[in-house]
Structures are given as structure tokens and as C-alpha cells.
């Protein structure tokens, strides 16, 4: 199962109670129809099914936890107030519309490729310019008789790549304060795979160094450091 959360949805989720964030990310969005942005028609959902998605199994040192249907109903009401969902239920069938997904993901899914009547010329890339073969004309990107693919699909792929890499980075980042702000800075950097690997390695080393200092009893919290 693959689904994508756009930046506007993440921004609306930021700061909401955890039960509301989990209800959206675990119980609603994975089952959204990407054409209609509706949840609950093809695959029925209920407060009980959402509560089951949020169930935490017991592990060593962790107790199991679950939510009641009344808690889920309040969480859904909170998501509606935040503008993330809209109730479109019919009789006893729970149907939700994911409002913010329409503006990005679903609208781009409807894009249709169509032949272009005019040739499109693109400037030669830096790679072509720097080859040194100045005696040859740079290749022209005439695609008049080819299909012109809508670009937002590629943008979506890049967004999904960035979001996946950011989650890996955030999982091991030692100083977690503002995930939303960190995500915004991560998008500005727009790292490729090599840079992401370097960032992950650096964060891992930083965490290992911090843990080693703690184990050796040498780590001192900032509030205990003498004023400089």
C-alpha cells in the first residue's frame, strides 16, 4: 500500500494531539481513493476499525494501549475542525473526504498526457555545454510529435523521495525539537541520495558519541555547564 502526504496536510497535522495525527495517518489516509479523495466507500471504515489501526501491542517495557470509539469520534471531530477531513456519511456508513489532499495529490492524478501542436525547445543542459565539443550544435529537444508529460507527477515522485529520506533522518536525529521546521529546512536543502547518506552517517556518529559520553559519565547537560 502506497500513499503520499503533501506539505499542506503535514502543516495542518502539526501540533494536533497524537490521537488525531495517528487517526489521519494510520486509519484514514491509507484507504483514500486517489480519484475522489473519499474514504469509506470501496472499503468501509468505522470508529472501531480506526481504533484497531491505532492499537499498540505490548512489548518489553511497553504496555498495550487502545482507544475507545468515543475517543476516535472526538479525534475525527478535531480533524474536521482542522480542515483535514469533511464528513459525508450516508445513514450508518462512515464516509470521509480528505480536503487537503485534493489540492495536490488527487488533482495531479487526473493529469492527462496530450500531444503538443508546437515543438518545444529546451536549453542544453550544463552537462552538454561542458563537454568541450564546441564544433557541434547542442541537441535540440524537439518533441512536437511526442507526448508531453505533465511535470507534477515527477514533482510528486521527488516529494515522496524527500519525505521518505527525511523520515529516516528524523528517526535517528538526536536532538528532536521541531519536526515541521526540520522538514521545511530539509526541503530547502533538497539533498540527493549521496548527501542523504552523509547526513544519516553524521547523525549516527553524533548519536553514538553522545551515548558513549553518557556511558562513560563524561556527558554534562547544558544547564550544568559553567557560564562562559
C-alpha positions in Angstrom: 0.0 0.0 0.0 1.5 3.3 -1.1 0.1 6.8 -0.3 1.5 10.3 -0.1 1.0 13.1 2.4 1.5 16.6 0.9 3.1 19.5 2.7 -0.2 21.2 3.4 -1.6 18.1 5.2 1.6 17.9 7.3 1.3 21.5 8.2 -2.4 21.0 9.3 -1.4 17.9 11.3 1.5 19.7 13.1 0.6 20.4 16.7 -2.5 18.3 16.8 -3.0 15.7 19.5 -1.3 12.4 18.7 -4.5 10.5 18.5 -5.7 12.9 15.7 -2.4 12.6 13.8 -2.5 8.8 14.1 -6.1 8.6 13.2 -5.4 10.5 10.0 -2.1 8.8 9.0 -3.0 5.3 10.1 -6.7 5.0 9.9 -7.9 7.3 7.1 -5.3 8.4 4.5 -4.0 4.9 3.6 -7.6 4.0 2.4 -8.3 7.1 0.5 -9.5 6.8 -3.2 -7.0 8.9 -5.1 -9.5 9.9 -7.7 -12.3 11.1 -5.4 -10.3 11.7 -2.2 -13.1 9.8 -0.3 -12.6 7.2 2.4 -15.2 4.6 3.3 -16.9 3.7 0.0 -14.9 1.0 -1.6 -13.5 -0.2 1.8 -15.8 0.5 4.7 -14.4 2.3 7.8 -15.7 2.9 11.2 -14.6 4.3 14.5 -13.9 0.7 15.6 -11.7 0.0 12.5 -9.7 3.2 13.1 -9.3 2.3 16.8 -7.9 -1.1 15.7 -5.3 0.6 13.5 -4.1 2.6 16.5 -3.8 -0.4 18.8 -0.4 -0.7 20.4 0.8 -4.3 21.1 2.6 -5.0 24.4 6.4 -5.1 24.2 9.1 -5.4 26.7 8.8 -2.3 28.9 5.8 -1.1 27.0 2.2 -1.7 27.9 -0.5 -2.3 25.4 -2.8 0.6 24.7 -6.0 1.0 22.8 -8.6 3.7 22.1 -12.4 3.7 22.6 -14.8 4.6 19.8 -15.8 7.7 21.7 -12.1 8.9 21.6 -12.0 8.2 17.9 -15.2 10.2 17.3 -13.6 13.2 19.2 -10.4 12.8 17.1 -12.4 12.8 13.9 -14.2 15.9 15.0 -10.9 17.6 15.7 -9.6 16.7 12.3 -12.7 18.2 10.8 -12.2 21.4 12.7 -8.6 21.5 11.5 -9.9 21.3 7.9 -8.3 17.9 7.1 -11.5 16.0 6.6 -15.2 16.5 5.9 -17.9 14.2 6.9 -20.0 12.9 4.0 -21.6 9.9 5.8 -24.7 8.3 4.4 -27.1 6.8 7.1 -24.8 4.5 9.1 -21.9 4.4 6.6 -19.0 6.5 7.7 -17.6 8.4 4.7 -14.9 11.0 5.0 -13.4 13.4 2.4 -9.8 14.3 2.7 -9.9 18.0 1.9 -6.3 19.0 1.7 -5.3 16.0 -0.5 -7.4 17.4 -3.4 -5.2 20.4 -3.8 -2.1 18.4 -4.5 -2.1 14.7 -4.9 -5.6 14.0 -6.3 -5.6 16.9 -8.7 -2.3 15.8 -10.2 -3.5 12.2 -10.6 -6.1 13.4 -13.0 -3.5 14.9 -15.4 -3.7 13.5 -18.9 -0.9 13.4 -21.4 -1.7 15.0 -24.7 0.2 15.6 -28.0 1.7 19.1 -28.3 1.0 21.0 -31.5 4.1 23.2 -31.1 7.7 22.0 -30.9 9.3 22.7 -27.5 12.9 23.7 -27.4 14.9 23.3 -24.3 18.2 24.9 -23.4 21.1 22.5 -23.5 22.0 21.3 -20.0 25.2 22.2 -18.3 26.4 18.7 -18.9 26.2 19.2 -22.7 27.7 22.7 -22.6 30.8 21.5 -20.7 31.7 18.5 -22.9 34.1 20.6 -24.9 32.7 19.6 -28.3 32.2 23.2 -29.3 32.1 22.3 -33.0 28.8 20.5 -32.6 25.4 22.1 -32.2 23.7 21.2 -28.9 21.0 18.6 -29.2 17.5 20.1 -29.6 14.7 18.8 -27.5 12.0 18.9 -30.3 9.1 16.8 -29.0 6.4 18.2 -31.2 5.2 14.8 -32.3 5.8 13.2 -28.9 3.6 13.1 -25.9 4.1 16.0 -23.5 4.1 14.5 -20.0 2.7 16.6 -17.2 5.5 17.5 -14.8 3.8 17.5 -11.5 3.9 13.7 -11.5 7.7 13.9 -11.3 7.5 16.5 -8.7 5.3 14.1 -6.7 8.0 11.4 -7.0 10.6 13.8 -5.8 8.4 14.8 -2.9 7.8 11.2 -1.9 11.6 10.5 -2.1 12.4 13.6 0.1 9.7 12.7 2.6 10.9 9.1 2.9 14.5 10.1 3.3 13.5 12.8 5.9 11.7 10.2 8.0 14.9 8.1 8.0 16.9 11.1 9.0 14.4 12.2 11.7 14.3 8.7 13.3 18.0 8.8 14.1 18.3 12.6 14.7 19.5 13.0 18.3 18.0 16.5 19.0 14.3 16.3 18.2 12.6 19.7 18.8 10.5 20.9 15.8 9.9 18.2 13.2 7.9 20.6 11.0 10.7 23.2 10.9 13.3 20.4 10.3 11.1 19.2 7.4 11.0 22.6 5.8 14.7 23.0 6.0 15.2 19.5 4.6 13.1 20.5 1.6 15.2 23.7 1.1 18.4 21.6 1.0 16.7 19.1 -1.4 19.5 16.5 -0.9 20.3 13.7 -3.3 20.9 10.2 -2.3 24.6 10.8 -1.6 24.0 13.8 0.6 21.2 12.0 2.5 23.7 9.1 3.2 26.2 11.5 4.5 23.6 13.2 6.7 22.5 9.8 8.1 26.0 8.7 8.8 26.8 12.0 10.5 23.7 11.8 12.7 24.5 8.2 13.6 28.0 9.1 14.6 26.7 12.1 16.7 24.3 9.8 18.5 27.0 7.2 19.2 29.3 9.8 20.5 26.6 11.2 22.8 25.8 7.7 24.1 29.4 6.9 24.7 29.9 10.1 26.7 26.8 9.2 28.8 28.0 5.6 29.4 31.4 7.0 30.5 29.9 9.5 32.8 31.5 12.4 30.9 28.4 14.0 29.4 27.2 17.1 31.1 23.8 18.7 30.3 23.8 22.3 29.1 22.2 23.6 32.3 25.1 22.2 34.4 27.8 23.8 32.2 29.5 26.7 33.9 28.7 30.1 32.3 31.4 31.3 29.8 
